[in-house]
Amino acid sequence: MRFFVIGDAETVLGFSLVGIRGRVVATPDETREALSDAFRTEGLGIIILTERVAEPVRSEVNRYLYTTRFPLIIEIPDRLGPLKGRRSIRDMIRSAVGVHL
Amino acid sequence: MARYRVVPTKTNLSRLKRDLGFADEGYSLLEQKRQILVVELMGLIDKTADAQEKVESELAEAFEALKKAVMAMGRQGLSELAPAVNLNAEIEIGFRRIMGVNIPKVEINVKDNPPYFSLGETSIWVDETISRFRGILVDLGSLAELRISLMRLSQEVQKTVRRVNALEKIAIPDYRESIKYIEDTLEEIERDTFATLKLVKERLEKRKG
């Protein structure tokens, strides 16, 4: 199976240099469309999504994340670095599971 | 729940006792499940945080190299180079199940056959960019595996906690209350009958005497 990348032009360009196809998106609607297209495409194993484009369509991303076996979605920061105010993994898990961790 | 709707009979009492036993059993099983899941989670959290940190610092470097490559070659030039790169990242995904949760197992094989283009015509930063992004791929695979495992497990923990709580705080106390209600009522009826019998006996004896 292959990688696929959805994000800004810079990210898509970078990954295209290592043979990964991708799609540049600018609006939440485009992201949604790109996601649903990607999930219909055969042979994709991991979808790389930049945090900045994932955030406005959070509920869709989570739906794919929890309900489909694969492709797996992985979020990465784009060239501007991690989003401000992003919760760390520990915080996310702590609030999901309770304070006792 | 059931307290005011059960008819206080022996049959209902034994049925409720059986149900309570079942609920207790379910409760302890779910509690065990929750503990196992939390142990799995704890093991994953640190690994995931490390993997994420690694990928992010690598990405920052890769974007830095990309910026320089773009400055040297132009965006157009770079995207024309892209098809020349004969690099194949093959992903294999397997699944294992922990307590009914699908946990992915990701393996990534990167095959490449350099050189892709004549070195004289391209900037050194292009090679730098390619090797940096290439390095990220494998780490991205393990990050994806860890992160998705973590999120799915934590969702399952949440679900389990809700069920454990529902049993512990609602279902089991309700059963207990209903059982107590039936037992009290049955006792009350018994005392009533006993008193009536005594009265009858006294009257019978009076009539005799």
Chai-1 contact restraints between the chains, C-beta under 6 A:
chainA,res_idxA,chainB,res_idxB,connection_type,confidence,min_distance_angstrom,max_distance_angstrom,comment,restraint_id
A,M1,B,I91,contact,1.0,0.0,6.0,A-B,restraint_1
A,F3,B,A89,contact,1.0,0.0,6.0,A-B,restraint_2
A,G14,B,L66,contact,1.0,0.0,6.0,A-B,restraint_3
A,G14,B,F133,contact,1.0,0.0,6.0,A-B,restraint_4
A,S16,B,A82,contact,1.0,0.0,6.0,A-B,restraint_5
A,L17,B,A82,contact,1.0,0.0,6.0,A-B,restraint_6
A,L17,B,V85,contact,1.0,0.0,6.0,A-B,restraint_7
A,L17,B,T129,contact,1.0,0.0,6.0,A-B,restraint_8
A,L17,B,I130,contact,1.0,0.0,6.0,A-B,restraint_9
A,L17,B,F133,contact,1.0,0.0,6.0,A-B,restraint_10
A,V18,B,L87,contact,1.0,0.0,6.0,A-B,restraint_11
A,V18,B,F133,contact,1.0,0.0,6.0,A-B,restraint_12
A,V18,B,R134,contact,1.0,0.0,6.0,A-B,restraint_13
A,G19,B,V85,contact,1.0,0.0,6.0,A-B,restraint_14
A,G19,B,L87,contact,1.0,0.0,6.0,A-B,restraint_15
A,G45,B,I91,contact,1.0,0.0,6.0,A-B,restraint_16
A,G45,B,I93,contact,1.0,0.0,6.0,A-B,restraint_17
A,I46,B,I91,contact,1.0,0.0,6.0,A-B,restraint_18
A,I46,B,A144,contact,1.0,0.0,6.0,A-B,restraint_19
A,Y66,B,Q155,contact,1.0,0.0,6.0,A-B,restraint_20
A,R69,B,N102,contact,1.0,0.0,6.0,A-B,restraint_21
A,F70,B,I93,contact,1.0,0.0,6.0,A-B,restraint_22
A,L72,B,P104,contact,1.0,0.0,6.0,A-B,restraint_23
A,L72,B,A144,contact,1.0,0.0,6.0,A-B,restraint_24
A,L72,B,I148,contact,1.0,0.0,6.0,A-B,restraint_25
A,I74,B,A144,contact,1.0,0.0,6.0,A-B,restraint_26
A,I76,B,L59,contact,1.0,0.0,6.0,A-B,restraint_27
A,P77,B,E56,contact,1.0,0.0,6.0,A-B,restraint_28
A,R79,B,F63,contact,1.0,0.0,6.0,A-B,restraint_29
A,I89,B,T48,contact,1.0,0.0,6.0,A-B,restraint_30
A,I89,B,A49,contact,1.0,0.0,6.0,A-B,restraint_31
A,I93,B,I45,contact,1.0,0.0,6.0,A-B,restraint_32
A,I93,B,S154,contact,1.0,0.0,6.0,A-B,restraint_33
A,A96,B,S154,contact,1.0,0.0,6.0,A-B,restraint_34
A,A96,B,Q158,contact,1.0,0.0,6.0,A-B,restraint_35
A,V97,B,S154,contact,1.0,0.0,6.0,A-B,restraint_36
A,V97,B,V157,contact,1.0,0.0,6.0,A-B,restraint_37
